[in-house]
Amino acid sequence: MKVSVEDIGPIQKRLLVEIPADMVSKEFDSAYRQLKKRVNIKGFRKGKAPRSILERHYGPQVENEVLESLIKQSLPEALKEANVELLLDPQLDLTSPLKTAESFSYSALLDLWPEFELPKYKGLELIEPVVEVSEEEIQEQLEALRRHFATVESAGEDRPVEKEDLAVIDYAGEIDGEPVDGLSEKNYYLEVGAGYFNSVFEEQMLGMTKGIEKSIEVSYPEDALNAKVAGKTVKFKVVLKDIKKRILPELNDDFAKQVGADIKTVEELRDRLRNQLEEDKKKAAKSSLRQQFLEQLREQVDFPVPDKLVDAKLTQMIDNVRGYLQERGVDFERAGMSEDRLRAKMREDAVKQVKTEIILDKIAETENIAVDHDEVSEYTKYIEGRSKQLGVDKRQLQNAVVRNVLPKLRTKKTVDFLLKQVVVKPASREID
């Protein structure tokens, strides 16, 4: 068997394998011997049909079996001889015609781990974010709670739309005079000025009065997630049917009791909000330190990131978005999102994530970081319970855990280990 390797790029090679004619003939002979034992050919006793008859009836089938067998037998040895560190399973590329008594050759594409020197990963300096809660932040939370517990009623008086009003509208969008699917709604509640719908649209709502129809034009950027409107100007026909306003409850002890059964006064509510904000900021600070550290790791090294890993990461990210939307009863089309455009927007982040994972994987190998038996056992128990609930084969779930969960556990352990080696400096404070 002849083996050679052809360079395609820094992280991809082509493996070329040539199998001699005698090995090909042996495989064909073996395949036809096995076939003769198990098939019935009219006019011949079982096991007595000549090979020429078998070739006439089963030639293509045997050829496929021989092809699969030759590659299965030769590929591991060829990879060993090539001495490469594979990132993914080899992908069959080209094959020559397969005929008995003739040599057979094939090629396979090999995706390789990128080669790079590990960056400095111990003793990196990080800036600890300031964790402080201001009175303004507490007041913002109180106002948000008041809005949450507010009642909604018609504005009553005949007045134009104002900021923070809830406008009840019918709208329909057109591009070049043609209606666009997904850009129309009746009795839609629009919080004017909140920016949830479209800031330009909402701004042009200001001053409208009930019963009036208005034409509002909105120009969308080229990279808008909704492919139907990207780079185009949409003309909306809008009818204002009603103006509603929120009636906020008074900020008193009765309101505080409404928020939580164990809260008696406004001061207790303020303390509760302050504590929650502090906890949230501490978590955000911890996340910030992690992101600072990973960013420093990425900035120190440069290597080509495998496209196949990026594509796999993108698919995972898109699936997460799809799941989030499905939980809310919508899909990409109803949400006005293009999957292709979403992939394009997320690609840079996917590249960063894959690059980070490759660096951390190499550090884990260097530091001998692995997931221990107790951690695996916890997931094994979880798998056994979930497999019964979902009616899924336990082995399938185990494979999913090995493929998806264990690498994440190892990555987390690696980051936790590395964060113990950093030097954290307090953020400088501005002097008034």
Secondary structure, DSSP 8 states (H G I E B T S, - for coil): -EEEEEEEETTEEEEEEEE-HHHHHHHHHHHHHHHHHH---TTS-TT---HHHHHHHHHHHHHHHHHHHHHHHHHHHHHHHHT--BSS--EEEEE----TTS-EEEEEEEEB---------SS-EEEE------HHHHHHHHHHHHHHT-EEEE--S-----TT-EEEEEEEEEETTEEEEEEEEEEEEEETTS-SS-HHHHHHHTT--TT-EEEEEEE--TT-S-TTTTT-EEEEEEEEEEEEEEE---SSHHHHHHH-TT--SHHHHHHHHHHHHHHHHHHHHHHHHHHHHHHHHHHH------HHHHHHHHHHHHHHHHHHHHHTT--TTTTT--HHHHHHHHHHHHHHHHHHHHHHHHHHHHTT----HHHHHHHHHHHHHHHHHHT--HHHHHHHIIIIIHHHHHHHHHHHHHHTT-EEEE------
